[in-house]
Amino acid sequence: MAKLKFRPLHDRIVVKRLDAEEKTAGGIIIPDSAKEKPSQGEVVAVGPGGRDEAGKLVPLDVKAGDKVLFGKWSGTEVKIDGQDLLIMKESDVMGIVG
């Protein structure tokens, strides 16, 4: 992926949604209007981390390139450099896939 011209702050990450399946297991093709937005994506950029009570920087557990699962309503949808992306806090991520 090309270098993103956006750097998230604090404990925020930028995620690109992975495409949803277009067919069901039985072979039925799902139209775009009926598809649910996928809750899986690839981390494109990460912020430097949050601060603890003492003001010490705590680095994030996720890094650019990780495939993650997140909640259905997580993040804020934005368009950067013509790409549809999500900006969310690291705490919105449920886990890293494989």
C-alpha positions as semicolon CSV with decimal commas, in nm:
position;residue;x (nm);y (nm);z (nm)
1;M;0,000;0,000;0,000
2;A;0,127;0,348;-0,084
3;K;0,243;0,580;0,192
4;L;-0,058;0,741;0,359
5;K;-0,048;1,121;0,392
6;F;-0,213;1,105;0,734
7;R;-0,069;1,029;1,077
8;P;-0,315;0,948;1,356
9;L;-0,257;1,097;1,699
10;H;-0,240;0,933;2,043
11;D;-0,402;0,585;2,058
12;R;-0,588;0,609;1,728
13;I;-0,541;0,379;1,429
14;V;-0,642;0,397;1,061
15;V;-0,806;0,083;0,921
16;K;-0,902;-0,014;0,566
17;R;-1,203;-0,248;0,557
18;L;-1,150;-0,583;0,386
19;D;-1,403;-0,669;0,116
20;A;-1,704;-0,875;0,219
21;E;-1,788;-1,204;0,055
22;E;-2,006;-1,163;-0,253
23;K;-2,148;-1,518;-0,243
24;T;-2,302;-1,726;0,032
25;A;-2,181;-2,078;0,109
26;G;-2,465;-2,205;-0,111
27;G;-2,350;-1,995;-0,408
28;I;-2,612;-1,718;-0,389
29;I;-2,471;-1,383;-0,502
30;I;-2,535;-1,100;-0,256
31;P;-2,603;-0,754;-0,407
32;D;-2,411;-0,452;-0,269
33;S;-2,725;-0,304;-0,112
34;A;-2,784;-0,618;0,098
35;K;-2,425;-0,668;0,215
36;E;-2,329;-0,585;0,570
37;K;-2,016;-0,380;0,612
38;P;-1,730;-0,610;0,706
39;S;-1,599;-0,590;1,060
40;Q;-1,252;-0,699;0,956
41;G;-0,980;-0,475;0,819
42;E;-0,613;-0,407;0,774
43;V;-0,434;-0,148;0,987
44;V;-0,286;0,120;0,760
45;A;-0,135;0,358;1,019
46;V;-0,106;0,384;1,397
47;G;-0,051;0,670;1,640
48;P;0,241;0,683;1,885
49;G;0,032;0,556;2,178
50;G;-0,160;0,678;2,479
51;R;-0,037;0,819;2,809
52;D;-0,076;0,654;3,149
53;E;-0,152;0,834;3,478
54;A;0,216;0,926;3,522
55;G;0,232;1,078;3,172
56;K;0,451;0,797;3,035
57;L;0,391;0,698;2,671
58;V;0,230;0,353;2,635
59;P;0,286;0,211;2,281
60;L;0,003;0,041;2,091
61;D;-0,028;-0,337;2,053
62;V;-0,135;-0,320;1,687
63;K;0,094;-0,216;1,403
64;A;0,053;-0,128;1,037
65;G;-0,021;-0,439;0,831
66;D;-0,211;-0,627;1,107
67;K;-0,550;-0,771;1,016
68;V;-0,798;-0,687;1,293
69;L;-1,158;-0,747;1,399
70;F;-1,361;-0,452;1,524
71;G;-1,719;-0,377;1,628
72;K;-1,993;-0,317;1,375
73;W;-2,032;0,051;1,467
74;S;-1,667;0,121;1,553
75;G;-1,470;0,412;1,416
76;T;-1,537;0,717;1,204
77;E;-1,555;0,675;0,827
78;V;-1,331;0,915;0,632
79;K;-1,200;0,945;0,278
80;I;-0,824;1,010;0,253
81;D;-0,639;1,015;-0,081
82;G;-0,949;0,868;-0,248
83;Q;-0,964;0,566;-0,012
84;D;-1,250;0,488;0,225
85;L;-1,091;0,437;0,567
86;L;-1,189;0,416;0,934
87;I;-1,026;0,604;1,219
88;M;-1,078;0,441;1,558
89;K;-0,921;0,405;1,899
90;E;-0,714;0,094;1,963
91;S;-0,967;-0,004;2,233
92;D;-1,232;-0,052;1,957
93;V;-1,026;-0,342;1,816
94;M;-1,140;-0,681;1,946
95;G;-0,835;-0,873;1,829
96;I;-0,570;-0,941;1,568
97;V;-0,646;-1,213;1,309
98;G;-0,387;-1,481;1,242
